[in-house]
Amino acid sequence: MEENKIIKPYLCTYKDKEDIKYAADALYVLSGKWRMYVIIAIYNGNHRYREIAKSISGITFAMLSRELELMALNKLIIRTEDPDFSKDVKYTLSAYCQSIYPLVESLIDWGKQHRNVIAI
C-alpha cells in the first residue's frame, strides 16, 4: 500500500453522515475484548458453554455469559436448549453471523498492515 495515498479526499460528506451510523452499529456488534474469540471458538466446534470457556484463555464465566447473551440478542448465535435436559445448551453461529466472515478477513488484513505501519 502506497504511503499517504488519499483514496478519497474526505471521510464523509453531510449526505453520508447518516451512513456512519451503520458503520458504528457494525463496530458495536463486533467490538469487545472477547467477541471475536467466542465466534472463533464456536466456529471451531466448541458448542457447549464449558467447551467455549476452556478454549478461550483468560475469559471468566461471568464475562462469557454476558458475551453469549449479547451475541444472542444481536442474532450472531443461536442458543438451543435440550427440552429434556434444561442444562444441556448448545451454541451455534447463525447464518447472519457467518455473513461477517468477509468483513473479518478484511479486518485481519487491515490489522496486519496497521501493525507494519506502526512498527516503523
Secondary structure, DSSP 8 states (H G I E B T S, - for coil): --TT--SSS-S--TTTHHHHHHHHHHHHHH-SSSHHHHHHHHHTT--SHHHHHHHSTT--HHHHHHHHHHHHHTTSEEEEE-SS-TT-EEEEE-HHHHTTHHHHHHHHHHHHHHHHHHT-
